[in-house]
Amino acid sequence: MDGAELTIAHEFLLLGHHPDTGTRLVNPLELDCGAAGAILAQLALAERIALQGERVAVVKAAPLGDRFLDSVLAQLASRHTPRPATWWVNRLKGAGLRGRLLTDLVRRGALRSERQSVFRVFSLTRYPAGDAAGRHVSERVRAVFDGTHPPDHRTVALFAILDATRLDRKILHDVPRHVRAQRVAAIAQGDAIGPVVRKVIRSVHAATAGAAAAAGAAGVAAGGAG
């Protein structure tokens, strides 16, 4: 993989695909919501955004040097009136963000892109692991969950997005549900980050969870209709 640092959204999508088969572990719309929420969470960690009441406002417009983060930051800054986190999650999830992030992960070598024909009618694209990047992210998440590594800012934000999209249930499937839920909540809502950033991430968590729940319900309805 190239030397550029992965964003939290990249890490979320690595965890969202089975490393061997490349299949999605949650509904694709939930991945869309998670990727959008992860970008907002990282902008909060970088002290580029904060909450004004219930709305997300840019407090520092200086670019971060990452095209995904800077693109969203520019969109936020272009709004004369701040919008709630829910509005931004829904806007970003429909703008092809996940596809661009996946393409970038393939370019970096972290994922492979494999197209598969289904009944010769349509095709699916799977994203199995390309190198050890996803395994490293998974190991870091597990170490923080198990308490063998202290939670850092990035991993706290990542846990908030995993919880919001229910992806934590898939990657920590071997842990009893009540134990997993309590530990994930404790990490995501803990004191590893400052109060201002924590407030933004809680808002992003709620927005992502709401959008992901709606996306999951839409997926179930579509499946039932089919």
C-alpha positions as CSV (number, residue, x, y, z in Angstrom):
1,M,0.0,0.0,0.0
2,D,1.2,3.6,-0.7
3,G,2.5,5.7,2.2
4,A,-0.5,8.1,2.5
5,E,-2.4,7.7,5.7
6,L,-5.8,6.0,5.6
7,T,-8.8,8.1,6.8
8,I,-11.2,6.7,9.4
9,A,-13.7,6.2,6.5
10,H,-11.1,4.0,4.7
11,E,-10.6,2.0,7.8
12,F,-14.4,1.6,8.3
13,L,-14.8,0.3,4.7
14,L,-11.9,-2.2,5.2
15,L,-13.7,-3.6,8.2
16,G,-17.0,-3.6,6.3
17,H,-15.9,-6.2,3.8
18,H,-14.9,-9.8,4.5
19,P,-11.2,-10.1,4.0
20,D,-11.4,-13.4,2.2
21,T,-14.6,-13.3,0.2
22,G,-14.8,-9.5,-0.2
23,T,-18.6,-9.5,0.5
24,R,-20.2,-6.7,2.4
25,L,-20.8,-7.4,6.1
26,V,-23.7,-4.9,6.3
27,N,-26.3,-3.3,4.0
28,P,-24.5,-1.2,1.3
29,L,-26.6,1.9,2.4
30,E,-25.3,1.4,5.9
31,L,-21.8,1.4,4.5
32,D,-22.7,4.7,2.7
33,C,-23.9,6.2,6.0
34,G,-20.9,5.0,7.9
35,A,-18.4,6.4,5.4
36,A,-20.1,9.8,5.6
37,G,-20.2,9.8,9.3
38,A,-16.5,8.8,9.5
39,I,-15.5,11.7,7.4
40,L,-17.4,14.1,9.7
41,A,-15.9,12.5,12.8
42,Q,-12.4,12.9,11.4
43,L,-13.0,16.6,10.6
44,A,-14.1,17.0,14.3
45,L,-10.9,15.3,15.5
46,A,-8.9,17.6,13.3
47,E,-10.7,20.6,14.9
48,R,-12.1,21.7,11.6
49,I,-15.8,21.5,12.7
50,A,-17.8,22.0,15.8
51,L,-21.4,22.2,16.8
52,Q,-23.3,25.5,17.0
53,G,-26.4,24.3,18.8
54,E,-27.4,21.2,16.9
55,R,-25.7,22.3,13.6
56,V,-22.3,21.5,12.3
57,A,-20.2,24.6,11.6
58,V,-16.7,25.0,10.2
59,V,-14.3,26.6,12.7
60,K,-11.1,26.3,10.7
61,A,-11.2,26.0,6.9
62,A,-7.5,25.2,6.4
63,P,-7.1,22.0,4.2
64,L,-5.7,18.9,5.8
65,G,-4.0,17.5,2.7
66,D,-6.4,14.6,2.2
67,R,-8.6,14.9,-0.9
68,F,-11.6,13.2,0.8
69,L,-11.5,15.2,4.0
70,D,-10.7,18.5,2.2
71,S,-13.6,17.9,-0.3
72,V,-16.1,17.5,2.4
73,L,-14.6,20.4,4.4
74,A,-15.0,22.6,1.4
75,Q,-18.6,21.6,1.0
76,L,-19.3,22.4,4.7
77,A,-17.5,25.8,4.4
78,S,-19.6,26.7,1.3
79,R,-22.8,26.6,3.3
80,H,-23.7,30.1,4.6
81,T,-26.1,28.4,7.1
82,P,-24.8,25.5,9.1
83,R,-26.8,22.3,8.8
84,P,-27.4,19.4,11.3
85,A,-25.1,16.3,11.2
86,T,-28.1,14.3,10.0
87,W,-28.4,16.6,6.9
88,W,-24.8,16.1,6.1
89,V,-24.7,12.3,6.5
90,N,-27.7,12.0,4.2
91,R,-26.2,14.4,1.6
92,L,-22.7,12.8,1.6
93,K,-24.0,9.2,1.5
94,G,-25.8,9.9,-1.7
95,A,-22.8,11.5,-3.4
96,G,-20.8,8.5,-4.4
97,L,-18.4,8.8,-1.4
98,R,-18.2,5.1,-0.7
99,G,-17.4,4.2,-4.3
100,R,-14.6,6.8,-4.4
101,L,-13.1,5.5,-1.2
102,L,-13.2,1.9,-2.3
103,T,-11.6,2.8,-5.6
104,D,-8.8,4.5,-3.6
105,L,-8.4,1.5,-1.4
106,V,-8.0,-0.7,-4.5
107,R,-5.5,1.8,-6.0
108,R,-3.5,1.7,-2.7
109,G,-3.5,-2.1,-2.8
110,A,-5.4,-2.5,0.5
111,L,-8.3,-4.1,-1.4
112,R,-8.8,-6.0,-4.7
113,S,-11.7,-5.4,-7.0
114,E,-13.3,-8.6,-8.3
115,R,-16.3,-8.6,-10.6
116,Q,-18.5,-11.7,-10.6
117,S,-21.4,-12.5,-13.0
118,V,-24.6,-13.7,-11.4
119,F,-26.8,-15.9,-13.5
120,R,-25.4,-14.0,-16.5
121,V,-27.9,-11.3,-15.8
122,F,-26.0,-8.8,-13.6
123,S,-22.6,-8.6,-12.0
124,L,-21.4,-8.0,-8.4
125,T,-18.1,-6.4,-7.3
126,R,-16.4,-7.9,-4.3
127,Y,-13.6,-6.3,-2.4
128,P,-11.3,-9.0,-0.7
129,A,-8.2,-7.9,1.1
130,G,-5.2,-6.9,-1.0
131,D,-2.6,-6.5,1.7
132,A,-2.4,-6.5,5.5
133,A,-3.9,-3.0,6.0
134,G,-7.4,-4.3,6.9
135,R,-5.9,-6.9,9.3
136,H,-3.9,-4.2,11.0
137,V,-7.0,-2.1,11.5
138,S,-8.9,-5.1,12.8
139,E,-6.1,-6.0,15.2
140,R,-6.1,-2.4,16.5
141,V,-9.9,-2.4,17.0
142,R,-9.7,-5.7,18.8
143,A,-6.8,-4.6,21.1
144,V,-8.8,-1.5,22.2
145,F,-11.9,-3.6,22.7
146,D,-10.0,-6.2,24.8
147,G,-8.3,-3.4,26.8
148,T,-4.8,-4.5,25.8
149,H,-4.3,-1.1,24.0
150,P,-5.5,2.3,25.3
151,P,-8.2,3.9,23.0
152,D,-6.7,6.6,20.8
153,H,-8.8,9.4,19.2
154,R,-9.1,7.7,15.8
155,T,-10.2,4.4,17.2
156,V,-12.8,6.0,19.5
157,A,-14.3,7.7,16.5
158,L,-14.1,4.5,14.5
159,F,-16.0,2.6,17.3
160,A,-18.7,5.3,17.3
161,I,-19.3,4.6,13.5
162,L,-19.1,0.8,13.9
163,D,-21.7,1.1,16.7
164,A,-23.9,3.4,14.7
165,T,-24.0,1.1,11.6
166,R,-24.1,-2.1,13.7
167,L,-20.9,-3.3,12.0
168,D,-19.5,-4.0,15.4
169,R,-21.9,-7.0,15.7
170,K,-20.2,-8.6,12.7
171,I,-16.6,-8.0,13.5
172,L,-17.0,-8.8,17.2
173,H,-19.5,-11.7,16.6
174,D,-17.7,-14.0,19.0
175,V,-18.4,-11.7,22.0
176,P,-21.7,-12.1,23.9
177,R,-24.1,-9.3,22.8
178,H,-24.5,-7.6,26.2
179,V,-20.8,-7.6,26.8
180,R,-20.1,-6.2,23.3
181,A,-22.7,-3.5,23.6
182,Q,-21.5,-2.3,26.9
183,R,-17.9,-2.2,26.0
184,V,-18.4,-0.6,22.6
185,A,-20.6,2.1,24.2
186,A,-18.0,2.7,26.9
187,I,-15.2,3.2,24.2
188,A,-17.3,5.3,21.9
189,Q,-18.5,7.6,24.7
190,G,-15.3,7.6,26.8
191,D,-13.0,10.4,27.8
192,A,-10.2,9.7,25.3
193,I,-11.2,12.8,23.3
194,G,-12.0,16.3,24.5
195,P,-15.5,17.5,25.4
196,V,-15.9,19.7,22.3
197,V,-14.9,16.9,19.9
198,R,-16.9,14.3,21.9
199,K,-20.0,16.4,21.4
200,V,-19.6,16.5,17.7
201,I,-18.9,12.8,17.4
202,R,-22.0,12.0,19.5
203,S,-24.0,14.1,17.1
204,V,-22.5,12.3,14.2
205,H,-23.1,9.0,15.9
206,A,-26.8,9.8,16.3
207,A,-27.1,11.0,12.7
208,T,-25.3,8.0,11.3
209,A,-27.3,5.6,13.4
210,G,-30.6,7.2,12.3
211,A,-29.6,7.2,8.6
212,A,-28.2,3.6,8.8
213,A,-31.4,2.3,10.5
214,A,-33.5,3.9,7.8
215,A,-31.2,2.4,5.2
216,G,-31.3,-1.0,6.8
217,A,-35.1,-0.9,6.9
218,A,-35.2,0.2,3.2
219,G,-32.9,-2.8,2.4
220,V,-35.2,-5.2,4.2
221,A,-38.3,-3.8,2.4
222,A,-36.6,-4.1,-0.9
223,G,-35.6,-7.6,-0.2
224,G,-39.1,-8.5,0.8
225,A,-40.5,-6.9,-2.4
226,G,-38.1,-9.0,-4.5
